């Protein structure tokens, strides 16, 4: 797919993991969901670059293998965890294995009007994107509380702040995730645990690329026109966000300079919600 809005020179693709600001997560264990590609992969690499042991959770074994190769030589390490977040018990059990940093990133998108939205798909999206983060929190928090330190970063979306037609399940899940994150912030504060959301606009990920392709097919338009006239129409900055930019925000929220930030949402939408 040709992107008419490439990243500017000050956003070096795939470079943040090696060149980001110095944050030391040596001795910390991070769990990142949806880690085989996109934002999840960028977060896993960024945290490993800061010395963390990263447990990269996904169903995509090929993507996890590729991630492991990309992590070679980083100060920390990346360990693949093949798991379906629809198995809620397994998700909670995975998080209970000494998680210091939890990044809830995994997501599914399905676009249909409410009256045509399949109930089973709605249920699957809510399970993976809202109920699974709750179960992951249940698993991770006792260890964080025992250590008196923990960082939870939930990858939400501008759709967690604003609704969008034909995305009922995704919008509902992200709105719920925002509320869950704030509740975790209130409960975690006495134990040294912070909880925040990062809410990006459209990021250069496989999920967004598929959405572009689907809309282009549905409206018989070139992908480039769908990108500029639909997805980016409401943004002041006319480009997709790079996954590495989101990962840098995640690393910041987990680092020492963000220790007083909790219950908040860091919006990265190119000015979309400023209107």
CORDA-V54431 format. One record per pair of residues at least 24 apart in sequence whose C-alpha atoms are under 10 Angstrom apart, sorted by sequence separation. I is the first residue (numbers start at 0). J is the second residue. If there is no record, write none. Layout:
i=I j=J
i=I j=J
This chain:
i=22 j=46
i=23 j=47
i=24 j=48
i=25 j=49
i=26 j=50
i=27 j=51
i=28 j=52
i=29 j=53
i=30 j=54
i=31 j=55
i=32 j=56
i=33 j=57
i=34 j=58
i=35 j=59
i=43 j=67
i=47 j=71
i=48 j=72
i=49 j=73
i=50 j=74
i=51 j=75
i=52 j=76
i=53 j=77
i=54 j=78
i=55 j=79
i=56 j=80
i=57 j=81
i=58 j=82
i=59 j=83
i=104 j=128
i=105 j=129
i=153 j=177
i=16 j=41
i=23 j=48
i=24 j=49
i=25 j=50
i=26 j=51
i=27 j=52
i=28 j=53
i=29 j=54
i=30 j=55
i=31 j=56
i=32 j=57
i=33 j=58
i=34 j=59
i=35 j=60
i=40 j=65
i=41 j=66
i=44 j=69
i=45 j=70
i=47 j=72
i=48 j=73
i=49 j=74
i=50 j=75
i=51 j=76
i=52 j=77
i=53 j=78
i=54 j=79
i=55 j=80
i=56 j=81
i=57 j=82
i=58 j=83
i=103 j=128
i=155 j=180
i=173 j=198
i=201 j=226
i=15 j=41
i=16 j=42
i=19 j=45
i=22 j=48
i=23 j=49
i=24 j=50
i=25 j=51
i=26 j=52
i=27 j=53
i=28 j=54
i=29 j=55
i=30 j=56
i=31 j=57
i=32 j=58
i=33 j=59
i=35 j=61
i=36 j=62
i=40 j=66
i=44 j=70
i=47 j=73
i=48 j=74
i=49 j=75
i=50 j=76
i=51 j=77
i=52 j=78
i=53 j=79
i=54 j=80
i=55 j=81
i=56 j=82
i=57 j=83
i=58 j=84
i=103 j=129
i=105 j=131
i=128 j=154
i=153 j=179
i=14 j=41
i=15 j=42
i=16 j=43
i=17 j=44
i=18 j=45
i=21 j=48
i=22 j=49
i=23 j=50
i=24 j=51
i=25 j=52
i=35 j=62
i=36 j=63
i=40 j=67
i=43 j=70
i=44 j=71
i=46 j=73
i=47 j=74
i=48 j=75
i=49 j=76
i=53 j=80
i=54 j=81
i=55 j=82
i=56 j=83
i=57 j=84
i=105 j=132
i=128 j=155
i=153 j=180
i=240 j=267
i=13 j=41
i=16 j=44
i=17 j=45
i=21 j=49
i=22 j=50
i=23 j=51
i=24 j=52
i=34 j=62
i=35 j=63
i=45 j=73
i=46 j=74
i=47 j=75
i=48 j=76
i=56 j=84
i=103 j=131
i=104 j=132
i=152 j=180
i=240 j=268
i=15 j=44
i=16 j=45
i=19 j=48
i=20 j=49
i=34 j=63
i=35 j=64
i=36 j=65
i=40 j=69
i=44 j=73
i=46 j=75
i=47 j=76
i=48 j=77
i=103 j=132
i=151 j=180
i=201 j=230
i=239 j=268
i=240 j=269
i=15 j=45
i=16 j=46
i=17 j=47
i=18 j=48
i=19 j=49
i=33 j=63
i=35 j=65
i=36 j=66
i=40 j=70
i=45 j=75
i=46 j=76
i=47 j=77
i=102 j=132
i=103 j=133
i=200 j=230
i=201 j=231
i=239 j=269
i=13 j=44
i=14 j=45
i=16 j=47
i=17 j=48
i=35 j=66
i=44 j=75
i=46 j=77
i=101 j=132
i=200 j=231
i=238 j=269
i=13 j=45
i=16 j=48
i=17 j=49
i=34 j=66
i=35 j=67
i=43 j=75
i=44 j=76
i=103 j=135
i=151 j=183
i=207 j=239
i=236 j=268
i=237 j=269
i=15 j=48
i=16 j=49
i=43 j=76
i=44 j=77
i=102 j=135
i=103 j=136
i=151 j=184
i=201 j=234
i=235 j=268
i=236 j=269
i=237 j=270
i=43 j=77
i=56 j=90
i=101 j=135
i=150 j=184
i=200 j=234
i=234 j=268
i=235 j=269
i=236 j=270
i=43 j=78
i=101 j=136
i=203 j=238
i=204 j=239
i=233 j=268
i=234 j=269
i=235 j=270
i=236 j=271
i=151 j=187
i=202 j=238
i=203 j=239
i=204 j=240
i=233 j=269
i=234 j=270
i=235 j=271
i=56 j=93
i=90 j=127
i=98 j=135
i=150 j=187
i=159 j=196
i=201 j=238
i=202 j=239
i=203 j=240
i=204 j=241
i=231 j=268
i=233 j=270
i=234 j=271
i=235 j=272
i=85 j=123
i=94 j=132
i=98 j=136
i=101 j=139
i=149 j=187
i=160 j=198
i=201 j=239
i=202 j=240
i=203 j=241
i=204 j=242
i=231 j=269
i=233 j=271
i=234 j=272
i=235 j=273
i=54 j=93
i=84 j=123
i=85 j=124
i=87 j=126
i=95 j=134
i=100 j=139
i=101 j=140
i=148 j=187
i=149 j=188
i=159 j=198
i=200 j=239
i=201 j=240
i=202 j=241
i=203 j=242
i=232 j=271
i=233 j=272
i=234 j=273
i=235 j=274
i=54 j=94
i=85 j=125
i=86 j=126
i=87 j=127
i=91 j=131
i=94 j=134
i=95 j=135
i=98 j=138
i=99 j=139
i=100 j=140
i=128 j=168
i=129 j=169
i=147 j=187
i=148 j=188
i=155 j=195
i=156 j=196
i=157 j=197
i=158 j=198
i=159 j=199
i=199 j=239
i=200 j=240
i=201 j=241
i=202 j=242
i=203 j=243
i=231 j=271
i=233 j=273
i=234 j=274
i=85 j=126
i=86 j=127
i=90 j=131
i=91 j=132
i=93 j=134
i=94 j=135
i=95 j=136
i=97 j=138
i=98 j=139
i=99 j=140
i=128 j=169
i=147 j=188
i=149 j=190
i=150 j=191
i=151 j=192
i=152 j=193
i=153 j=194
i=154 j=195
i=155 j=196
i=156 j=197
i=157 j=198
i=158 j=199
i=199 j=240
i=201 j=242
i=202 j=243
i=233 j=274
i=54 j=96
i=84 j=126
i=85 j=127
i=89 j=131
i=90 j=132
i=91 j=133
i=92 j=134
i=93 j=135
i=94 j=136
i=95 j=137
i=96 j=138
i=97 j=139
i=98 j=140
i=129 j=171
i=130 j=172
i=147 j=189
i=148 j=190
i=149 j=191
i=150 j=192
i=151 j=193
i=152 j=194
i=153 j=195
i=154 j=196
i=155 j=197
i=156 j=198
i=157 j=199
i=158 j=200
i=202 j=244
i=84 j=127
i=85 j=128
i=87 j=130
i=88 j=131
i=90 j=133
i=91 j=134
i=92 j=135
i=94 j=137
i=95 j=138
i=96 j=139
i=97 j=140
i=98 j=141
i=99 j=142
i=100 j=143
i=124 j=167
i=125 j=168
i=128 j=171
i=129 j=172
i=133 j=176
i=136 j=179
i=140 j=183
i=144 j=187
i=147 j=190
i=148 j=191
i=149 j=192
i=150 j=193
i=151 j=194
i=152 j=195
i=153 j=196
i=154 j=197
i=155 j=198
i=156 j=199
i=157 j=200
i=199 j=242
i=202 j=245
i=35 j=79
i=54 j=98
i=83 j=127
i=84 j=128
i=87 j=131
i=90 j=134
i=91 j=135
i=94 j=138
i=95 j=139
i=97 j=141
i=98 j=142
i=99 j=143
i=124 j=168
i=125 j=169
i=128 j=172
i=129 j=173
i=132 j=176
i=136 j=180
i=143 j=187
i=144 j=188
i=146 j=190
i=147 j=191
i=148 j=192
i=149 j=193
i=150 j=194
i=151 j=195
i=152 j=196
i=153 j=197
i=154 j=198
i=155 j=199
i=156 j=200
i=157 j=201
i=34 j=79
i=53 j=98
i=85 j=130
i=86 j=131
i=87 j=132
i=89 j=134
i=90 j=135
i=91 j=136
i=92 j=137
i=93 j=138
i=94 j=139
i=95 j=140
i=97 j=142
i=98 j=143
i=99 j=144
i=121 j=166
i=123 j=168
i=124 j=169
i=125 j=170
i=127 j=172
i=128 j=173
i=129 j=174
i=130 j=175
i=144 j=189
i=145 j=190
i=146 j=191
i=147 j=192
i=148 j=193
i=149 j=194
i=150 j=195
i=151 j=196
i=152 j=197
i=153 j=198
i=154 j=199
i=155 j=200
i=156 j=201
i=199 j=244
i=34 j=80
i=35 j=81
i=52 j=98
i=84 j=130
i=85 j=131
i=87 j=133
i=88 j=134
i=89 j=135
i=90 j=136
i=91 j=137
i=92 j=138
i=93 j=139
i=94 j=140
i=95 j=141
i=96 j=142
i=97 j=143
i=121 j=167
i=122 j=168
i=125 j=171
i=126 j=172
i=129 j=175
i=130 j=176
i=133 j=179
i=140 j=186
i=144 j=190
i=145 j=191
i=146 j=192
i=156 j=202
i=199 j=245
i=28 j=75
i=30 j=77
i=52 j=99
i=53 j=100
i=54 j=101
i=55 j=102
i=84 j=131
i=87 j=134
i=88 j=135
i=90 j=137
i=91 j=138
i=92 j=139
i=95 j=142
i=99 j=146
i=121 j=168
i=124 j=171
i=125 j=172
i=128 j=175
i=129 j=176
i=132 j=179
i=133 j=180
i=136 j=183
i=140 j=187
i=143 j=190
i=144 j=191
i=198 j=245
i=27 j=75
i=28 j=76
i=29 j=77
i=30 j=78
i=32 j=80
i=51 j=99
i=52 j=100
i=53 j=101
i=56 j=104
i=57 j=105
i=83 j=131
i=84 j=132
i=87 j=135
i=90 j=138
i=91 j=139
i=94 j=142
i=95 j=143
i=99 j=147
i=100 j=148
i=101 j=149
i=102 j=150
i=103 j=151
i=104 j=152
i=105 j=153
i=106 j=154
i=120 j=168
i=121 j=169
i=124 j=172
i=125 j=173
i=128 j=176
i=129 j=177
i=132 j=180
i=143 j=191
i=144 j=192
i=197 j=245
i=25 j=74
i=26 j=75
i=28 j=77
i=31 j=80
i=33 j=82
i=51 j=100
i=56 j=105
i=89 j=138
i=97 j=146
i=99 j=148
i=100 j=149
i=101 j=150
i=102 j=151
i=103 j=152
i=104 j=153
i=105 j=154
i=106 j=155
i=116 j=165
i=130 j=179
i=141 j=190
i=143 j=192
i=197 j=246
i=24 j=74
i=25 j=75
i=30 j=80
i=32 j=82
i=33 j=83
i=84 j=134
i=88 j=138
i=99 j=149
i=100 j=150
i=101 j=151
i=102 j=152
i=103 j=153
i=104 j=154
i=105 j=155
i=115 j=165
i=116 j=166
i=118 j=168
i=121 j=171
i=125 j=175
i=129 j=179
i=133 j=183
i=140 j=190
i=23 j=74
i=24 j=75
i=32 j=83
i=33 j=84
i=84 j=135
i=98 j=149
i=99 j=150
i=100 j=151
i=101 j=152
i=102 j=153
i=103 j=154
i=104 j=155
i=113 j=164
i=114 j=165
i=116 j=167
i=121 j=172
i=125 j=176
i=197 j=248
i=23 j=75
i=32 j=84
i=98 j=150
i=99 j=151
i=100 j=152
i=101 j=153
i=102 j=154
i=103 j=155
i=112 j=164
i=113 j=165
i=116 j=168
i=140 j=192
i=196 j=248
i=197 j=249
i=17 j=70
i=98 j=151
i=111 j=164
i=112 j=165
i=113 j=166
i=196 j=249
i=16 j=70
i=46 j=100
i=110 j=164
i=111 j=165
i=112 j=166
i=113 j=167
i=195 j=249
i=17 j=72
i=110 j=165
i=111 j=166
i=112 j=167
i=113 j=168
i=197 j=252
i=13 j=69
i=17 j=73
i=109 j=165
i=110 j=166
i=111 j=167
i=196 j=252
i=16 j=73
i=17 j=74
i=109 j=166
i=110 j=167
i=111 j=168
i=195 j=252
i=32 j=90
i=108 j=166
i=109 j=167
i=110 j=168
i=194 j=252
i=195 j=253
i=43 j=102
i=108 j=167
i=109 j=168
i=110 j=169
i=193 j=252
i=194 j=253
i=42 j=102
i=108 j=168
i=109 j=169
i=193 j=253
i=107 j=168
i=108 j=169
i=42 j=104
i=107 j=169
i=108 j=170
i=30 j=93
i=31 j=94
i=39 j=102
i=106 j=169
i=30 j=94
i=39 j=103
i=40 j=104
i=193 j=257
i=29 j=94
i=39 j=104
i=107 j=172
i=193 j=258
i=195 j=260
i=196 j=261
i=199 j=264
i=202 j=267
i=30 j=96
i=38 j=104
i=39 j=105
i=106 j=172
i=192 j=258
i=193 j=259
i=194 j=260
i=195 j=261
i=196 j=262
i=197 j=263
i=198 j=264
i=199 j=265
i=200 j=266
i=201 j=267
i=202 j=268
i=30 j=97
i=31 j=98
i=37 j=104
i=38 j=105
i=39 j=106
i=106 j=173
i=191 j=258
i=193 j=260
i=194 j=261
i=195 j=262
i=196 j=263
i=197 j=264
i=198 j=265
i=199 j=266
i=200 j=267
i=201 j=268
i=28 j=96
i=29 j=97
i=30 j=98
i=34 j=102
i=37 j=105
i=191 j=259
i=193 j=261
i=194 j=262
i=195 j=263
i=196 j=264
i=197 j=265
i=198 j=266
i=199 j=267
i=200 j=268
i=201 j=269
i=28 j=97
i=29 j=98
i=30 j=99
i=31 j=100
i=32 j=101
i=33 j=102
i=34 j=103
i=36 j=105
i=192 j=261
i=193 j=262
i=194 j=263
i=195 j=264
i=196 j=265
i=197 j=266
i=198 j=267
i=199 j=268
i=200 j=269
i=27 j=97
i=28 j=98
i=29 j=99
i=30 j=100
i=31 j=101
i=32 j=102
i=33 j=103
i=34 j=104
i=35 j=105
i=193 j=263
i=194 j=264
i=195 j=265
i=196 j=266
i=197 j=267
i=198 j=268
i=199 j=269
i=200 j=270
i=201 j=271
i=27 j=98
i=28 j=99
i=29 j=100
i=30 j=101
i=31 j=102
i=32 j=103
i=33 j=104
i=34 j=105
i=188 j=259
i=200 j=271
i=27 j=99
i=28 j=100
i=29 j=101
i=30 j=102
i=31 j=103
i=32 j=104
i=33 j=105
i=199 j=271
i=200 j=272
i=26 j=99
i=27 j=100
i=28 j=101
i=29 j=102
i=30 j=103
i=31 j=104
i=32 j=105
i=33 j=106
i=103 j=176
i=188 j=261
i=31 j=105
i=32 j=106
i=33 j=107
i=187 j=261
i=188 j=262
i=24 j=99
i=187 j=262
i=24 j=100
i=184 j=260
i=185 j=261
i=184 j=261
i=185 j=262
i=183 j=261
i=184 j=262
i=183 j=262
i=184 j=263
i=181 j=261
i=182 j=262
i=180 j=261
i=181 j=262
i=180 j=262
i=181 j=263
i=179 j=262
i=180 j=263
i=181 j=264
i=178 j=262
i=180 j=264
i=177 j=262
i=177 j=263
i=177 j=264
i=154 j=245
i=100 j=192
i=102 j=194
i=154 j=246
i=99 j=192
i=100 j=193
i=101 j=194
i=102 j=195
i=103 j=196
i=104 j=197
i=102 j=196
i=154 j=249
i=152 j=248
i=153 j=249
i=109 j=206
i=152 j=249
i=108 j=206
i=151 j=249
i=152 j=250
i=32 j=131
i=107 j=206
i=108 j=207
i=150 j=249
i=32 j=132
i=106 j=206
i=110 j=210
i=152 j=252
i=108 j=209
i=109 j=210
i=151 j=252
i=152 j=253
i=108 j=210
i=150 j=252
i=151 j=253
i=32 j=135
i=110 j=213
i=150 j=253
i=110 j=214
i=149 j=253
i=150 j=254
i=160 j=264
i=30 j=135
i=159 j=264
i=160 j=266
i=150 j=258
i=156 j=264
i=30 j=139
i=152 j=261
i=155 j=264
i=156 j=265
i=157 j=266
i=151 j=261
i=154 j=264
i=155 j=265
i=156 j=266
i=157 j=267
i=150 j=261
i=153 j=264
i=154 j=265
i=155 j=266
i=156 j=267
i=157 j=268
i=161 j=272
i=152 j=264
i=156 j=268
i=160 j=272
i=157 j=271
i=39 j=154
i=157 j=272
i=38 j=154
i=29 j=149
i=29 j=150
i=30 j=151
i=31 j=152
i=27 j=149
i=29 j=151
i=31 j=153
i=32 j=154
i=102 j=249
i=102 j=253
i=101 j=253
i=100 j=253
i=99 j=253
i=38 j=202
i=37 j=202
i=38 j=203
i=39 j=204
i=37 j=203
i=38 j=204
i=37 j=204
i=38 j=205
i=36 j=204
i=37 j=205
i=36 j=205
i=37 j=206
i=36 j=206
i=37 j=207
i=6 j=203
i=45 j=243
i=44 j=243
i=41 j=241
i=42 j=242
i=46 j=246
i=2 j=203
i=41 j=242
i=42 j=243
i=45 j=246
i=46 j=247
i=49 j=250
i=40 j=242
i=41 j=243
i=42 j=244
i=44 j=246
i=45 j=247
i=38 j=241
i=39 j=242
i=40 j=243
i=41 j=244
i=42 j=245
i=43 j=246
i=46 j=249
i=37 j=241
i=38 j=242
i=39 j=243
i=41 j=245
i=42 j=246
i=45 j=249
i=46 j=250
i=37 j=242
i=38 j=243
i=41 j=246
i=42 j=247
i=45 j=250
i=49 j=254
i=36 j=242
i=37 j=243
i=38 j=244
i=39 j=245
i=40 j=246
i=41 j=247
i=42 j=248
i=38 j=245
i=39 j=246
i=42 j=249
i=43 j=250
i=46 j=253
i=0 j=208
i=37 j=245
i=38 j=246
i=41 j=249
i=42 j=250
i=37 j=246
i=0 j=211
i=0 j=212
i=3 j=222
i=4 j=223
i=2 j=222
i=3 j=223
i=1 j=222
i=2 j=223
i=3 j=224
i=0 j=222
i=1 j=223
i=4 j=226
i=0 j=223
i=3 j=226
i=4 j=227
i=2 j=226
i=3 j=227
i=19 j=243
i=2 j=227
i=19 j=244
i=24 j=250
i=15 j=242
i=16 j=243
i=19 j=246
i=20 j=247
i=23 j=250
i=13 j=241
i=15 j=243
i=19 j=247
i=22 j=250
i=12 j=241
i=13 j=242
i=14 j=243
i=15 j=244
i=21 j=250
i=22 j=251
i=24 j=253
i=10 j=240
i=11 j=241
i=12 j=242
i=13 j=243
i=16 j=246
i=20 j=250
i=21 j=251
i=23 j=253
i=24 j=254
i=7 j=238
i=10 j=241
i=12 j=243
i=13 j=244
i=15 j=246
i=16 j=247
i=19 j=250
i=20 j=251
i=22 j=253
i=23 j=254
i=4 j=236
i=5 j=237
i=6 j=238
i=11 j=243
i=12 j=244
i=15 j=247
i=19 j=251
i=22 j=254
i=23 j=255
i=4 j=237
i=5 j=238
i=6 j=239
i=10 j=243
i=11 j=244
i=21 j=254
i=22 j=255
i=3 j=237
i=4 j=238
i=5 j=239
i=6 j=240
i=10 j=244
i=22 j=256
i=3 j=238
i=4 j=239
i=5 j=240
i=6 j=241
i=2 j=238
i=5 j=241
i=2 j=239
